[in-house]
Every structure is written in structure tokens, then in C-alpha cells.
């Protein structure tokens, strides 16, 4: 099982980036997939999810600006990020939720990152003027 993120970089406030997460060794449509981010000195922050049923959810901090999607044929997860802000600067990684954990129950835990079955190395996003 492997997840490889790409698409990060440096962008000015108000700019856009599209992150990709290529999966191998498993089928992403069979898992509730997620994007999370982390900054130095802080714990992981859940950003967005797309469930096996294609329901999408977003953290309040990114709602209306970010869009999660997946291409089943390419076994790839995406995160379109628009109207980027300084506070979006972080290492972004994709992660697959343990399939034995009901998604609704995981939401109730506050998107606890210990429930991820696997995750990638991440791609750095820096928003700077």
C-alpha cells in the first residue's frame, strides 16, 4: 500500500493549487479517503473527506475554498485549493480511514488521526507574499 502526494508549492494569498494523491496497492474508492495537514508544533488537522459513497465533508476553515474529488480510473485523490490564505500553510497528506471504523463514528471522535490505516509522506503548501 502506497500513497504519494504531489502538487504542493509556494503560492501567493488568493492563489490556487491542486494536490494529487496517487494510490497503489489498494482501491481508493473502497475506502473513506481524507486530506489532513500539519504545521510544526501542532497536531494533525483534518481538512476534508470523501466517503465510499462519494459524500464530501470539509473543515469549517476550508469550506467553500477547497474541493475534494477522486478519479477512480486513475486511483487518485485530489484536493483543489482556491483562495489560499496564509493560515493554509502546512504539510498536506492524504490518508485512508480504517475500513472497520464507521465513518459517522469517526466523525464523532473529532476526526482522530489514529484511525487512519495508511497515509502518504505529504506535500508542502506555503502561502506567502
C-alpha positions in Angstrom: 0.0 0.0 0.0 1.4 3.3 -1.0 0.2 6.9 -1.2 2.2 9.6 -3.0 1.2 13.2 -2.8 2.2 15.9 -5.2 1.2 19.4 -6.3 2.3 21.4 -3.4 4.4 24.6 -3.7 4.6 28.2 -2.9 1.7 30.5 -3.8 0.6 34.0 -3.0 -2.5 34.6 -0.9 -5.6 34.3 -3.1 -3.9 31.8 -5.3 -4.8 28.2 -6.1 -3.1 24.8 -6.0 -4.3 21.3 -6.9 -2.9 18.5 -4.8 -2.9 14.9 -6.1 -2.5 11.6 -4.2 -1.8 8.6 -6.2 -2.6 5.3 -4.6 -1.2 1.9 -5.2 -1.8 -1.5 -3.6 -5.4 -0.8 -2.9 -8.5 0.8 -4.5 -9.3 4.3 -3.1 -13.0 4.0 -3.9 -13.2 1.2 -1.4 -12.0 3.5 1.4 -13.1 6.7 3.0 -10.3 8.9 1.9 -9.1 12.1 3.6 -6.8 15.1 3.4 -5.2 16.3 6.5 -2.5 18.9 7.2 0.1 19.6 9.8 2.2 22.5 10.8 5.3 22.4 13.0 4.4 22.3 16.7 0.8 21.4 16.1 -1.1 18.2 15.8 -2.6 17.0 12.5 -5.7 18.9 11.4 -8.4 17.2 9.4 -9.2 19.1 6.2 -11.6 17.1 4.1 -13.1 13.6 3.4 -14.7 11.8 0.6 -16.6 8.7 1.6 -17.0 5.4 -0.3 -20.5 6.8 -1.2 -18.9 10.0 -2.5 -20.1 12.2 0.3 -17.8 15.1 0.8 -17.1 16.9 4.0 -14.9 19.9 4.8 -13.4 21.6 7.9 -15.1 24.9 8.5 -11.7 26.6 7.9 -11.6 25.5 4.2 -15.3 25.1 3.4 -16.1 27.0 0.2 -12.5 27.2 -0.8 -11.3 23.6 -1.1 -12.8 20.7 -3.1 -12.0 17.1 -2.7 -12.5 14.6 -5.5 -11.2 11.3 -6.8 -10.6 9.7 -10.1 -11.4 6.0 -9.7 -9.8 5.1 -13.1 -6.6 6.7 -12.1 -6.9 5.6 -8.4 -6.1 9.2 -7.5 -7.4 11.5 -4.9 -7.4 15.3 -5.4 -7.7 18.5 -3.4 -8.4 21.7 -5.3 -7.4 24.6 -3.1 -8.6 28.1 -4.1 -8.4 31.5 -2.3 -5.5 30.3 -0.3 -4.7 32.1 2.9 -1.5 32.4 5.0 -3.0 30.0 7.5 -3.3 27.3 4.9 0.5 26.9 5.0 1.1 23.3 6.1 2.3 19.8 5.1 -0.7 18.2 3.4 -1.1 14.5 3.3 -3.8 12.0 2.2 -4.9 9.2 4.4 -7.2 6.2 4.2 -9.6 5.5 7.1 -9.6 2.1 8.6 -12.5 0.4 6.9 -13.6 -1.3 10.1 -14.5 2.1 11.6 -17.8 3.6 10.6 -17.3 7.0 9.1 -20.0 8.6 11.2 -18.5 7.2 14.3 -15.1 8.5 13.3 -16.5 12.0 12.8 -17.8 11.9 16.4 -14.2 11.3 17.6 -13.3 14.6 16.0 -11.5 13.0 13.0 -8.9 11.3 15.2 -5.9 10.6 13.1 -5.1 7.4 14.9 -8.0 5.9 12.8 -6.0 6.2 9.6 -4.9 2.9 8.1 -2.3 4.4 5.9 -1.0 7.8 4.7 1.5 9.4 2.5 4.6 11.4 3.1 2.9 14.7 2.3 3.4 17.7 0.1 4.3 21.1 1.4 2.0 24.1 0.7 3.3 27.5 1.5 1.2 30.6 1.2 3.4 33.7 1.2 3.5 37.1 -0.3 
